[in-house]
Each structure stands twice: as C-alpha cells, then as structure tokens.
Amino acid sequence: MKVIELNASSGAAKDAAEPVQELPFDVPEPQCVETPTHKKIYHACAHAHRGDLVLVYGAGGVGKSTALIRYAEQHQKYGHQAHYFSLHGIKTPAAMLQAIAEVLRVPGAFGAYRNVPLLRALADALSPDEVLLADECSSLKPDALDLMRHFLDERGTGILLSGNELVYEVISGKGRRAHFSQLDSRVGMKVHLPHSTKADANAVLSAWGVADSEGRQYGQQIALGVGGLRRLCRVLRLARMSAIAKRRQIDYELMRATTGVLGLDD
C-alpha cells in the first residue's frame, strides 16, 4: 500500500496574508476558526473514513483535537458515523476499550473488563462505513496501541490515531518494536504537523479582527512558538477584554501588554 505523507510546512506559498477586514471592537468572540491545518486534518479524517488507518502527529496547540471534534460533529449530523474519543491519560488495553465502549454505547459492554469479549463486542457494533477518531494516543501502552488495528482488520472500520511525536516514534520510528511492523504496514496516510503555520495564524488573527501589521506579525510569532494557536487564542481572548474596555481594536500594543500580564513575554 502506498503511504501518503502530508507535512504542515508544505504549501508555504499559501502563508501570505489575505486582505483583512476591520471588525467592530465588540463583535462576539470567534467560536471555531477553520485554518489551513484544520483542512489537512479534515482530509486525513475523510481518508480514514474510507476504511484506512491514518496517523496524525505533531506539536500541541496546532488544532488537532479541535479539528477531529468538529469533523465528528459535522458527520454525526448527517448520519455518517464518526466517533471521536480522547485517550488522554489512558494506558492499558482494558481502559482503552472501555473508553471506546462509552462512545459507541454498546449494550452489555460497560463494566466488562475481559479484553477479548469486549473487543469482539465493539467490533460487532462497528461497520465499514464508520471511523474511529482516537485522540491523545501518546500515553497508550504498546499492546493497547497495537490492538486498535483489530477494528480495521475485522470490520473494515477506518481508524485515525492522533498524538504527539511519540506516537509516530512508537509506530513508525526507527526504534519501534518488531511487532509494530504489523501496525505500521497498515498506515495508509501520515500527517505530520510540527508547528502551526503563518497561514493558520493569519486565519485566527483575521477572525479576531487584528488588522495592524505589527499585531499580525506578533501574532504569527506567538503561533509559531510553543503552544501554537492555543497560546495565541489565549492572548487574543484576554486582549479582547482590554479592547472592549478601551473601545478599540485588538492591536500589537494590547497583545504585547497581554503577554506581559500572562508572563509569556520571555
């Protein structure tokens, strides 16, 4: 099988800023901003939904969880089963299967801690036109991570595994264990997101009404650093409060002052 690899750094020419519309200072806070990286993740979800295994990995704060949740919500509305679940802090096969059972709401699965019967019950509840969107997979033990391929093999259900760089190293890295070759050989797409992009930052800054060039450059600087878009949105959220109080647009001055208040200006 040919593996498709996407990298967030590709398509850098799209990073150029689009014309910015100056918004009223008191517009409602943006709820969900679709970024170019979100679109890459949607594409990865759609690929998995066709019955493949997809690996999405990279830095925190680039919007992985937000995009996965949004994909699941949109497809549930139209009856296309996309099941999102977070495995944050979950390590063992039993705990992972219970997390999946809670999402699928399989009768008789709750409280069943014998792995094999539970695994079969979950597989029986799935179909080839469904997809499992497993987020925060980094803490899973190797035997739990390897167990995910059962749903692909037995039911043809698509699987997307999302996490940090560690997930890639465990499944596909040079130091992976021999038995992970079975899982790695099934990966049909790998999407590496090492950081947010300028285009991502521009989309977020436009949604928040940041129009001055200094503010946009500063926002890009924040987005490309540690914490990515998550940190940028945190700064913009607090800066917006000051902007409303002063009846002005969010700009470089307010953003710079906010990072100082949050202790993020080092």
Sequence and secondary structure as in RCSB ss.txt:
>XXXX:A:sequence
MKVIELNASSGAAKDAAEPVQELPFDVPEPQCVETPTHKKIYHACAHAHRGDLVLVYGAGGVGKSTALIRYAEQH
QKYGHQAHYFSLHGIKTPAAMLQAIAEVLRVPGAFGAYRNVPLLRALADALSPDEVLLADECSSLKPDALDLMRH
FLDERGTGILLSGNELVYEVISGKGRRAHFSQLDSRVGMKVHLPHSTKADANAVLSAWGVADSEGRQYGQQIALG
VGGLRRLCRVLRLARMSAIAKRRQIDYELMRATTGVLGLDD
>XXXX:A:secstr
   EEEETTS GGGGS        TT    S    HHHHHHHHHHHHHHTT EEEEEE TTSSHHHHHHHHHHHH
HHTT  EEEEE TT  SHHHHHHHHHHHHT TTTTT   HHHHHHHHHHH  TT EEEEE GGG  HHHHHHTHH
HHHHH  EEEEEESHHHHHHHTSTT  GGGHHHHTTEEEEEEE S  HHHHHHHHHHTT  SHHHHHHHHHHHTS
TTHHHHHHHHHHHHHHHHHHHTS   HHHHHHHHHHTT   
